[in-house]
Amino acid sequence: MAKRKYFKTESKKLLDLMVNSIYTHKDIFLRELISNASDAIDRRHYRSLTEDEVDAAEAYEIVIHRDEDNRRLTIADNGIGLTEEELINNLGTIAESGSKAFLEKLEQQKDVELIGQFGVGFYSAFMVAEKVDILTRSPFADTGYRWSSTGEATYTIEPVEKADIGTHVVLHLRPDDEENDETYSDYVKEHTIRRLVKKYSDYVRYPIKTDVTKKEDDEETTVTETLNTMIPIWKKAKTDVKDEDFNDFYKRQYHDFDDPLHTIHTTVEGMLTYTALVFIPKNPPQDFYTDQFEKGLQLYSKGVFIMDKNKDLLPEHFRFVKGLVDSADLSLNLSREMLQHDRQLKKIATHLEKKIKNELEKMLENDRDKYLEFYRAFGKNIKYGIYDNFGAKKDLLQDLVMFTTDQSDAYITLGEYLERKKDDQKAIYYATGSSRAHILSQPQLDAVKEKGYEVLMFTDDIDEFMVHILQSYQDVPFKSLKQSESDFLDEEKKDALKTKENDYKKLLKAIKKALKNHVKDVKLSGRLKDAPVCLVSGEGMSLEMEKVLKTLPNQHGLKAERILEINPDHDLFAALSRMHETRPEKVDDYANLLYQQALLIEGYEIDDPVDFSNRMVKLMVEASDK
């Protein structure tokens, strides 16, 4: 006769918590029941090796029975089974713990390993079932038992005839709810079961079987089929897996048409135990640089799928990596969906970060063409990684960045730049611009070309921000060609420049007055050869950084200090000097034209096109009248 028992201490409230709050997707109920079945088989096999009362099964398996007519779904295993006492204690975990103690366990996760305990993930069954029956038989019991509940106030237990050791969990599915778009009847359909097993339980190490319909010659037959592959590709010996196998897995699993550029398959054992199979794609996805892109690695625990995109396993600078991590060491909470932020997860993430970095360094050293393909696709992201979080990862990443130079369009690393640096060179010089061609046309390069110093080409928006964080590489400082020119002038040239500035003090003062709303200072330049003028920045924000910041919301007021440098050896300066002596009222027009010309050379839009045009026409007319 069935014994009716009451769930104690706010059981309904706690069941509601389990079903409606902890679990976020109804589909995972099947994952939980299959995982429990797998754990039960593990326990039977282990105890058969150590206890005489327990016999091993001839073949361990998990069978899913689908009864579409009666809306029943059964998950059967030939694992260890449960005694009456275990049914009460395990499935009564909620009742026996009481609400306060149970909630404390949820929060603390200290003295109880919740994953794998029958009676924890089991309650997710009530998300889809209005009633659950458990038929079970333990090798330590003389009879089988039936446990039944609707997940509300009570449950019943009664002895039943059951010859085989193991457990059947029978779900009586809820009625379909069209109003809320809940179709519970789908869970007894073949295609749904196939999909859920493939997604969540494909790598459970015991066969998961169900009856399926096959059609041949217009005749339908029912056969039993194994739905899961059981041995994940990442658990196979490396000698047993070909590159094509990894490529096929990657394309199928991560929906890419191309093979991955690089595959990293690593297993770590010891204080930290996990297997990782990660891939570097050939190309970034279309949404890679948008808010819609989600980074993260798939997470498995002992072959059971836990989470699709765990963001904590990948740093931002390696967000392009796809793949998975499988570890039995992770502390998981009740739903297996919410991962505890414990030290094991952080250790795996740190170890994996170093592994990816080391693999990229090996690629750079041993297969440069392959690395260049990677860098063209994802190099910008590495630069962001150096800049991010105030340069916390700059030491880790700085050897991975590459640039072209004014002397070659071949990419070189910062280390290679220093190997080629001239002995008298004081800094790592760089120039910024919208393109390589734009940089090479800039007049600021004249002096450095004369010295024979190599100049890094900065053509990405992030470059200026990155170098601002780096400051130096191997104790050699970075310097922009659009800032200090002192490195390119010897003492004789510096003295000559000071003399000229003193000679033309009044003219420079007049030009500066004319441009007081535009520039901080006007100077004579020692770096210009052919160009009449150039625009450089003072300390702090550079001109390129200003351009980037102006594209961002609420940053339009930020401006770099602008300094106008004039070539004292250019014919235009000589003409300007004569104009200042004979017709000083014209200095304003010429000064503005020089400044607008410098803006155009620098790639800026001129401040007032109409005013620029009018001044130009006025000067042309005056020149033609002479």
C-alpha positions as CSV (number, residue, x, y, z in Angstrom):
1,M,0.0,0.0,0.0
2,A,1.3,3.4,-0.9
3,K,2.6,5.6,1.9
4,R,1.6,9.3,1.6
5,K,4.2,11.7,2.8
6,Y,4.2,15.5,3.0
7,F,6.9,17.8,1.7
8,K,7.8,19.8,4.8
9,T,8.6,23.4,5.4
10,E,7.4,25.5,2.5
11,S,8.0,22.8,0.0
12,K,5.9,24.3,-2.7
13,K,7.7,27.6,-2.5
14,L,11.1,25.8,-2.8
15,L,9.9,23.7,-5.7
16,D,8.8,26.9,-7.4
17,L,12.3,28.3,-6.8
18,M,13.8,25.2,-8.4
19,V,11.5,25.1,-11.4
20,N,10.9,28.8,-12.1
21,S,14.0,30.6,-10.9
22,I,17.0,28.4,-11.0
23,Y,16.3,26.8,-14.3
24,T,16.0,29.2,-17.2
25,H,15.3,26.8,-20.1
26,K,12.7,24.0,-19.9
27,D,14.7,22.0,-22.4
28,I,17.4,21.2,-19.8
29,F,15.2,18.9,-17.9
30,L,16.3,16.0,-20.2
31,R,19.9,16.9,-19.7
32,E,19.4,16.7,-15.9
33,L,17.6,13.3,-16.0
34,I,20.2,11.8,-18.4
35,S,23.0,13.1,-16.2
36,N,21.4,11.6,-13.1
37,A,21.1,8.3,-15.0
38,S,24.7,8.4,-16.1
39,D,25.8,9.1,-12.5
40,A,23.7,6.2,-11.3
41,I,25.5,3.9,-13.8
42,D,28.8,5.2,-12.7
43,R,28.0,4.3,-9.1
44,R,26.8,0.8,-10.0
45,H,29.9,0.1,-12.0
46,Y,32.2,1.4,-9.3
47,R,30.4,-0.5,-6.5
48,S,30.4,-3.7,-8.5
49,L,34.2,-3.6,-8.4
50,T,34.3,-3.1,-4.6
51,E,31.1,-4.7,-3.1
52,D,29.9,-8.3,-3.5
53,E,26.2,-7.3,-3.3
54,V,26.4,-5.4,-6.5
55,D,26.7,-7.1,-9.9
56,A,27.8,-5.2,-13.0
57,A,25.3,-5.0,-15.9
58,E,26.1,-6.8,-19.1
59,A,25.8,-3.6,-21.0
60,Y,25.1,-0.2,-19.4
61,E,22.7,2.0,-21.2
62,I,20.1,4.8,-20.9
63,V,16.9,4.3,-22.8
64,I,14.3,7.0,-23.6
65,H,10.8,5.6,-24.2
66,R,8.3,7.9,-26.0
67,D,4.6,7.3,-25.6
68,E,3.0,10.0,-27.8
69,D,-0.6,8.6,-27.4
70,N,-0.5,8.9,-23.6
71,R,1.9,11.9,-23.5
72,R,4.5,10.0,-21.4
73,L,8.2,10.2,-21.5
74,T,10.4,7.7,-19.7
75,I,14.1,7.9,-19.0
76,A,15.4,4.4,-18.0
77,D,18.8,3.3,-16.8
78,N,20.4,0.2,-15.4
79,G,22.4,2.1,-12.8
80,I,22.5,1.6,-9.0
81,G,18.8,2.3,-8.3
82,L,17.4,3.5,-4.9
83,T,16.2,2.0,-1.7
84,E,13.1,3.3,0.0
85,E,15.2,5.2,2.5
86,E,17.3,6.7,-0.4
87,L,14.1,7.8,-2.1
88,I,12.9,9.6,1.0
89,N,16.3,11.1,1.8
90,N,17.4,12.0,-1.7
91,L,14.1,13.1,-3.2
92,G,13.1,14.5,0.1
93,T,16.2,16.8,0.2
94,I,14.0,19.8,0.0
95,A,11.7,18.6,2.7
96,E,14.4,17.4,5.0
97,S,16.6,20.4,4.7
98,G,13.9,22.9,5.4
99,S,13.7,26.2,3.5
100,K,16.2,28.1,5.5
101,A,18.9,25.4,5.5
102,F,18.3,24.7,1.9
103,L,18.6,28.3,0.8
104,E,21.8,28.5,2.8
105,K,23.2,25.6,0.9
106,L,22.3,27.3,-2.4
107,E,24.2,30.5,-1.3
108,Q,27.2,28.9,0.4
109,Q,27.8,25.8,-1.7
110,K,30.3,24.6,0.9
111,D,29.6,21.2,2.4
112,V,27.5,19.6,-0.3
113,E,28.3,18.6,-3.8
114,L,25.0,19.3,-5.4
115,I,25.8,18.1,-9.0
116,G,25.1,14.4,-9.5
117,Q,22.9,14.1,-6.5
118,F,19.6,12.4,-7.4
119,G,16.8,14.7,-6.2
120,V,18.4,18.0,-7.3
121,G,18.4,18.3,-11.0
122,F,15.6,15.8,-10.9
123,Y,13.1,18.5,-9.9
124,S,13.5,20.2,-13.2
125,A,11.2,17.5,-14.5
126,F,8.3,19.4,-13.0
127,M,8.9,22.2,-15.5
128,V,7.3,19.9,-18.2
129,A,5.5,17.3,-16.2
130,E,2.3,17.5,-14.2
131,K,3.2,14.3,-12.5
132,V,6.4,12.2,-12.1
133,D,6.6,8.5,-11.3
134,I,9.9,6.8,-10.4
135,L,10.2,3.0,-10.6
136,T,13.4,1.9,-9.0
137,R,15.2,-1.1,-7.7
138,S,18.4,-1.2,-5.7
139,P,20.7,-4.3,-5.2
140,F,20.4,-3.6,-1.5
141,A,16.6,-3.9,-1.5
142,D,14.3,-7.0,-1.7
143,T,11.7,-5.2,-3.9
144,G,11.3,-2.3,-6.1
145,Y,9.5,1.0,-5.2
146,R,7.4,3.6,-6.9
147,W,7.7,7.2,-5.9
148,S,5.0,9.5,-7.2
149,S,4.4,13.3,-6.9
150,T,2.8,16.2,-8.7
151,G,5.4,18.4,-7.2
152,E,3.0,20.1,-4.8
153,A,2.2,19.2,-1.1
154,T,2.7,15.4,-1.0
155,Y,4.4,12.4,-2.6
156,T,3.8,8.7,-2.2
157,I,6.0,5.7,-2.0
158,E,4.9,2.1,-2.4
159,P,6.6,-1.3,-3.1
160,V,6.2,-2.7,-6.6
161,E,7.5,-5.7,-8.5
162,K,10.6,-4.8,-10.5
163,A,13.1,-7.5,-11.4
164,D,15.9,-5.5,-12.9
165,I,18.3,-3.2,-11.0
166,G,17.9,0.4,-12.1
167,T,15.5,3.3,-12.4
168,H,12.7,4.5,-14.7
169,V,11.7,8.1,-14.4
170,V,8.2,8.5,-16.0
171,L,7.1,12.0,-16.9
172,H,3.3,12.7,-17.4
173,L,3.6,15.8,-19.6
174,R,1.6,18.9,-18.9
175,P,-1.2,19.9,-21.3
176,D,-0.1,22.2,-24.2
177,D,-0.6,25.8,-23.3
178,E,-1.4,27.7,-26.6
179,E,-1.9,31.0,-24.8
180,N,1.7,31.0,-23.5
181,D,3.1,29.2,-26.5
182,E,4.1,26.1,-24.5
183,T,3.9,22.9,-26.5
184,Y,4.8,20.2,-24.0
185,S,3.7,17.4,-26.4
186,D,6.9,18.1,-28.4
187,Y,8.9,16.4,-25.7
188,V,7.7,13.0,-26.8
189,K,8.5,13.5,-30.5
190,E,11.5,11.9,-32.0
191,H,13.0,15.0,-33.6
192,T,12.9,16.9,-30.3
193,I,14.6,14.1,-28.4
194,R,17.2,13.8,-31.0
195,R,17.9,17.6,-30.9
196,L,18.1,17.7,-27.1
197,V,20.4,14.7,-26.8
198,K,22.7,16.1,-29.5
199,K,22.8,19.5,-27.9
200,Y,23.2,18.6,-24.2
201,S,24.2,14.9,-23.8
202,D,26.0,13.9,-27.0
203,Y,29.2,13.0,-25.1
204,V,27.7,11.2,-22.2
205,R,29.8,8.0,-22.1
206,Y,26.9,5.5,-22.1
207,P,24.7,4.9,-25.1
208,I,21.4,6.9,-25.0
209,K,18.9,4.9,-27.0
210,T,15.3,5.4,-28.3
211,D,13.0,3.7,-30.8
212,V,13.0,5.6,-34.1
213,T,11.0,5.1,-37.3
214,K,12.8,4.2,-40.5
215,K,11.2,4.3,-43.9
216,E,12.4,1.9,-46.7
217,D,10.5,1.1,-49.9
218,D,7.5,3.0,-48.6
219,E,7.4,0.7,-45.5
220,E,7.9,2.0,-42.0
221,T,9.8,0.0,-39.4
222,T,10.7,0.7,-35.8
223,V,14.3,0.2,-34.7
224,T,16.3,1.1,-31.6
225,E,19.0,3.7,-32.3
226,T,21.8,5.2,-30.3
227,L,21.5,9.0,-30.3
228,N,24.8,10.1,-28.8
229,T,28.3,9.8,-30.1
230,M,29.6,9.1,-26.5
231,I,33.3,9.9,-27.1
232,P,33.9,13.6,-27.7
233,I,36.5,14.5,-30.2
234,W,38.5,16.4,-27.6
235,K,38.7,13.3,-25.4
236,K,40.3,11.2,-28.2
237,A,44.0,10.6,-28.4
238,K,45.6,13.2,-30.7
239,T,47.1,10.4,-32.7
240,D,43.5,9.2,-33.4
241,V,42.3,12.5,-34.8
242,K,43.2,14.0,-38.1
243,D,43.3,17.7,-39.0
244,E,40.3,17.1,-41.2
245,D,38.3,15.7,-38.2
246,F,39.0,18.9,-36.2
247,N,38.1,21.1,-39.2
248,D,34.8,19.2,-39.8
249,F,33.9,19.5,-36.1
250,Y,34.7,23.2,-36.1
251,K,32.6,24.0,-39.1
252,R,29.7,21.9,-37.9
253,Q,29.8,23.1,-34.3
254,Y,30.5,26.8,-34.9
255,H,28.7,27.3,-38.2
256,D,31.6,28.5,-40.3
257,F,32.1,27.7,-44.0
258,D,35.9,27.9,-43.7
259,D,38.4,25.7,-41.9
260,P,39.9,27.3,-38.8
261,L,43.2,29.0,-39.2
262,H,44.6,27.3,-36.2
263,T,43.5,24.5,-33.8
264,I,44.6,24.3,-30.1
265,H,43.9,20.9,-28.4
266,T,45.3,20.7,-24.9
267,T,44.8,18.5,-21.8
268,V,46.0,19.6,-18.4
269,E,46.1,17.2,-15.5
270,G,47.2,17.7,-11.9
271,M,46.1,20.5,-9.5
272,L,44.2,21.8,-12.5
273,T,42.4,19.3,-14.7
274,Y,40.7,20.2,-17.9
275,T,40.6,19.6,-21.7
276,A,40.3,22.5,-24.1
277,L,39.7,22.4,-27.9
278,V,39.8,25.9,-29.2
279,F,40.0,27.4,-32.7
280,I,41.3,30.6,-34.2
281,P,39.0,31.4,-37.2
282,K,40.3,32.6,-40.5
283,N,38.0,35.6,-40.6
284,P,36.1,37.6,-38.0
285,P,32.3,37.1,-38.1
286,Q,30.2,39.9,-39.5
287,D,29.1,41.2,-36.1
288,F,32.6,40.9,-34.5
289,Y,32.9,44.7,-34.0
290,T,29.3,45.3,-32.9
291,D,27.4,45.1,-29.6
292,Q,25.6,42.0,-30.9
293,F,28.8,39.9,-30.8
294,E,29.1,37.5,-27.9
295,K,32.4,36.0,-26.9
296,G,32.8,32.9,-24.9
297,L,33.6,29.2,-24.9
298,Q,31.3,26.3,-24.6
299,L,31.6,24.6,-21.2
300,Y,31.2,20.9,-20.5
301,S,31.6,19.0,-17.3
302,K,32.5,15.3,-17.7
303,G,31.1,15.4,-21.3
304,V,27.8,17.0,-20.2
305,F,27.0,20.3,-21.9
306,I,26.7,23.1,-19.3
307,M,26.8,26.4,-21.0
308,D,27.0,27.8,-24.6
309,K,29.2,30.9,-24.2
310,N,31.0,31.3,-20.9
311,K,32.5,34.8,-21.1
312,D,34.8,34.3,-18.1
313,L,36.9,31.8,-19.9
314,L,38.1,34.3,-22.6
315,P,39.7,37.7,-22.1
316,E,38.6,40.5,-24.4
317,H,41.8,40.5,-26.4
318,F,41.2,36.8,-27.4
319,R,37.4,37.2,-27.9
320,F,37.8,35.9,-31.5
321,V,38.6,32.4,-30.2
322,K,35.9,29.7,-30.5
323,G,35.8,26.4,-28.9
324,L,35.1,24.6,-25.6
325,V,36.5,23.6,-22.2
326,D,35.6,20.3,-20.5
327,S,36.4,20.0,-16.8
328,A,35.2,17.8,-14.0
329,D,36.7,20.1,-11.4
330,L,34.3,23.0,-11.7
331,S,31.9,23.8,-8.8
332,L,28.5,23.9,-10.3
333,N,25.3,24.9,-8.5
334,L,21.9,23.2,-8.7
335,S,20.9,24.0,-12.3
336,R,24.3,23.4,-13.8
337,E,23.7,26.6,-15.7
338,M,24.9,29.0,-13.1
339,L,28.7,28.6,-12.7
340,Q,30.2,29.5,-9.4
341,H,33.0,32.1,-9.8
342,D,35.5,30.0,-8.0
343,R,39.3,29.8,-8.2
344,Q,39.2,26.8,-10.6
345,L,37.4,28.7,-13.3
346,K,39.8,31.6,-13.0
347,K,42.8,29.3,-13.1
348,I,41.5,27.6,-16.2
349,A,40.9,31.0,-17.8
350,T,44.5,32.2,-16.9
351,H,46.1,29.0,-18.1
352,L,44.1,29.1,-21.4
353,E,45.1,32.7,-22.0
354,K,48.8,31.9,-21.7
355,K,48.3,28.8,-23.9
356,I,46.7,30.9,-26.7
357,K,49.4,33.5,-26.4
358,N,52.2,30.9,-26.6
359,E,50.6,29.3,-29.6
360,L,50.4,32.7,-31.4
361,E,54.1,33.3,-30.6
362,K,55.0,29.9,-32.0
363,M,53.0,30.7,-35.1
364,L,54.8,34.0,-35.5
365,E,58.2,32.3,-35.2
366,N,57.6,29.2,-37.2
367,D,54.9,30.1,-39.8
368,R,55.0,33.9,-40.4
369,D,52.6,33.8,-43.4
370,K,50.0,32.1,-41.3
371,Y,50.5,34.6,-38.5
372,L,50.2,37.5,-40.9
373,E,46.9,36.0,-42.0
374,F,45.8,35.9,-38.4
375,Y,47.1,39.4,-37.7
376,R,45.3,41.0,-40.6
377,A,42.1,39.5,-39.4
378,F,42.5,40.1,-35.6
379,G,45.5,42.3,-35.0
380,K,43.3,45.3,-34.1
381,N,41.8,43.3,-31.3
382,I,45.3,42.6,-29.9
383,K,46.0,46.3,-29.9
384,Y,42.7,46.9,-28.0
385,G,43.9,44.3,-25.5
386,I,47.1,46.3,-24.8
387,Y,45.0,49.5,-24.3
388,D,42.2,47.9,-22.3
389,N,42.1,48.1,-18.5
390,F,44.9,50.7,-18.3
391,G,47.4,48.3,-19.9
392,A,47.0,45.4,-17.5
393,K,47.9,43.0,-20.3
394,K,50.4,45.1,-22.2
395,D,53.4,42.9,-21.2
396,L,51.5,39.8,-22.3
397,L,50.5,41.2,-25.7
398,Q,53.1,43.7,-26.9
399,D,55.3,41.1,-28.7
400,L,52.3,40.1,-30.8
401,V,51.6,43.5,-32.5
402,M,53.1,44.3,-35.9
403,F,53.4,47.3,-38.2
404,T,54.7,48.3,-41.6
405,T,57.3,51.1,-41.8
406,D,58.2,54.0,-44.0
407,Q,61.0,51.8,-45.4
408,S,59.0,48.6,-46.1
409,D,55.4,47.5,-46.4
410,A,56.3,44.2,-44.8
411,Y,55.1,43.8,-41.2
412,I,57.6,43.7,-38.4
413,T,57.4,43.3,-34.6
414,L,58.6,45.8,-32.1
415,G,61.5,43.5,-31.3
416,E,62.5,43.4,-34.9
417,Y,62.3,47.2,-35.1
418,L,64.8,47.5,-32.3
419,E,67.1,45.0,-33.9
420,R,67.2,47.4,-37.0
421,K,67.4,50.6,-35.0
422,K,70.4,52.8,-35.6
423,D,72.9,53.3,-32.8
424,D,72.3,57.0,-32.4
425,Q,68.5,56.6,-32.5
426,K,66.9,57.7,-29.2
427,A,63.4,56.5,-29.6
428,I,60.9,54.3,-31.5
429,Y,59.4,56.7,-34.0
430,Y,55.9,56.5,-35.4
431,A,53.7,58.5,-37.6
432,T,49.9,58.3,-37.8
433,G,47.5,58.7,-40.7
434,S,44.5,57.3,-42.5
435,S,46.7,55.1,-44.7
436,R,50.3,54.3,-45.5
437,A,50.2,56.5,-48.5
438,H,48.8,59.4,-46.4
439,I,51.6,59.0,-43.9
440,L,54.3,58.8,-46.5
441,S,53.1,62.1,-47.9
442,Q,53.3,64.0,-44.6
443,P,56.0,66.7,-44.4
444,Q,57.0,65.7,-40.8
445,L,58.8,62.7,-42.3
446,D,61.4,64.9,-44.0
447,A,63.9,65.1,-41.2
448,V,63.7,61.5,-40.1
449,K,64.2,60.4,-43.7
450,E,67.4,62.5,-43.7
451,K,68.6,60.7,-40.6
452,G,67.7,57.3,-42.0
453,Y,65.6,56.3,-39.0
454,E,62.8,53.8,-39.6
455,V,59.2,55.0,-38.8
456,L,56.3,52.8,-37.7
457,M,53.1,53.3,-39.7
458,F,50.1,53.8,-37.4
459,T,46.9,53.5,-39.5
460,D,44.4,52.1,-37.0
461,D,42.4,54.3,-34.8
462,I,43.4,52.4,-31.7
463,D,47.2,52.8,-32.4
464,E,47.6,56.2,-30.7
465,F,45.7,55.0,-27.6
466,M,47.7,51.8,-27.5
467,V,51.1,53.5,-27.7
468,H,50.0,56.0,-25.1
469,I,49.6,53.0,-22.7
470,L,52.8,51.3,-23.8
471,Q,55.0,54.4,-23.4
472,S,58.1,52.4,-24.2
473,Y,59.3,49.0,-25.4
474,Q,62.3,47.4,-23.8
475,D,63.0,50.8,-22.2
476,V,63.1,52.6,-25.5
477,P,60.4,55.3,-25.5
478,F,57.9,55.9,-28.3
479,K,57.9,59.3,-30.0
480,S,55.5,60.7,-32.5
481,L,56.8,62.6,-35.5
482,K,54.0,65.0,-35.0
483,Q,55.4,66.1,-31.7
484,S,59.0,66.9,-30.7
485,E,61.5,67.5,-33.4
486,S,64.5,67.9,-31.2
487,D,65.7,64.4,-31.8
488,F,66.5,65.2,-35.4
489,L,68.4,68.5,-34.9
490,D,72.0,68.7,-33.9
491,E,73.1,71.6,-31.6
492,E,74.3,73.7,-34.6
493,K,70.8,73.5,-36.3
494,K,69.1,74.2,-33.0
495,D,71.2,77.3,-32.5
496,A,70.5,78.4,-36.1
497,L,66.8,77.9,-35.6
498,K,66.8,80.0,-32.4
499,T,68.6,82.8,-34.2
500,K,66.1,82.8,-37.0
501,E,63.1,82.8,-34.6
502,N,64.7,85.8,-32.9
503,D,65.2,87.6,-36.2
504,Y,61.5,87.0,-37.2
505,K,60.0,87.5,-33.8
506,K,57.6,90.2,-34.9
507,L,56.4,88.2,-37.9
508,L,55.8,85.1,-35.8
509,K,54.0,87.2,-33.2
510,A,51.7,88.7,-35.9
511,I,50.9,85.2,-37.3
512,K,50.2,83.9,-33.9
513,K,47.9,86.8,-33.1
514,A,46.0,86.2,-36.4
515,L,45.6,82.5,-35.5
516,K,44.9,82.9,-31.7
517,N,41.6,81.1,-32.0
518,H,43.2,78.1,-33.8
519,V,46.7,77.4,-32.5
520,K,48.6,77.6,-29.3
521,D,51.9,78.6,-30.9
522,V,53.6,79.4,-34.1
523,K,57.2,78.3,-34.6
524,L,59.9,78.0,-37.2
525,S,60.5,74.4,-38.2
526,G,63.8,72.6,-38.5
527,R,62.3,69.4,-39.8
528,L,60.7,70.6,-43.0
529,K,62.5,70.3,-46.3
530,D,60.1,70.9,-49.2
531,A,56.8,71.6,-47.5
532,P,56.1,75.3,-46.5
533,V,54.1,74.4,-43.3
534,C,52.9,71.6,-41.1
535,L,50.7,71.1,-38.1
536,V,51.9,69.3,-34.9
537,S,50.6,68.8,-31.4
538,G,51.9,69.9,-28.1
539,E,52.0,67.8,-24.9
540,G,49.1,65.4,-24.1
541,M,46.5,64.6,-26.7
542,S,47.7,64.1,-30.3
543,L,46.0,65.3,-33.4
544,E,45.1,61.7,-34.4
545,M,43.7,61.0,-31.0
546,E,41.5,64.1,-31.3
547,K,40.1,62.8,-34.6
548,V,39.2,59.5,-33.1
549,L,37.6,61.0,-30.0
550,K,35.5,63.4,-32.1
551,T,33.7,60.4,-33.6
552,L,32.5,59.3,-30.1
553,P,29.4,60.5,-28.4
554,N,29.8,63.6,-26.1
555,Q,33.5,64.0,-27.0
556,H,33.2,66.9,-29.5
557,G,34.8,69.5,-27.2
558,L,38.1,67.7,-26.9
559,K,41.0,69.3,-28.8
560,A,44.7,68.7,-29.1
561,E,47.1,71.6,-28.7
562,R,47.9,72.7,-32.2
563,I,51.3,74.2,-33.1
564,L,51.9,75.6,-36.6
565,E,55.4,75.0,-37.8
566,I,56.7,77.1,-40.8
567,N,59.6,76.3,-43.0
568,P,62.0,79.3,-42.8
569,D,63.8,78.2,-45.9
570,H,60.7,78.1,-48.1
571,D,60.0,80.8,-50.7
572,L,56.6,81.3,-49.2
573,F,58.1,82.3,-45.9
574,A,60.3,84.8,-47.7
575,A,57.3,86.3,-49.4
576,L,55.4,86.4,-46.1
577,S,58.3,88.2,-44.5
578,R,58.3,90.9,-47.3
579,M,54.6,91.2,-47.0
580,H,54.9,91.8,-43.3
581,E,57.3,94.7,-43.9
582,T,55.4,96.4,-46.8
583,R,51.8,95.5,-46.2
584,P,51.3,94.2,-42.6
585,E,47.5,94.4,-42.9
586,K,47.7,91.3,-45.3
587,V,49.4,89.1,-42.8
588,D,46.0,87.9,-41.4
589,D,45.0,86.6,-44.8
590,Y,48.2,84.8,-45.5
591,A,48.4,83.4,-41.9
592,N,44.9,81.9,-42.3
593,L,45.7,80.5,-45.7
594,L,48.8,78.8,-44.3
595,Y,46.8,77.4,-41.4
596,Q,44.1,76.0,-43.7
597,Q,46.8,74.5,-45.9
598,A,48.3,72.8,-42.9
599,L,44.8,71.4,-42.0
600,L,44.4,70.0,-45.4
601,I,47.8,68.3,-45.4
602,E,47.0,66.8,-42.0
603,G,43.7,65.4,-43.3
604,Y,41.4,67.7,-41.4
605,E,38.4,69.5,-42.9
606,I,39.1,73.2,-43.1
607,D,37.3,75.3,-40.5
608,D,35.4,77.6,-42.9
609,P,35.5,76.7,-46.6
610,V,33.7,79.9,-47.6
611,D,36.2,82.1,-45.8
612,F,39.1,80.1,-47.2
613,S,37.7,80.4,-50.7
614,N,37.1,84.2,-50.4
615,R,40.6,84.8,-49.0
616,M,42.2,82.8,-51.8
617,V,40.2,84.6,-54.5
618,K,41.1,87.9,-53.0
619,L,44.8,87.2,-53.0
620,M,44.7,85.9,-56.6
621,V,42.9,89.0,-57.7
622,E,45.5,91.2,-56.0
623,A,48.3,89.2,-57.5
624,S,46.8,89.6,-61.0
625,D,46.5,93.3,-60.6
626,K,50.2,93.8,-60.1
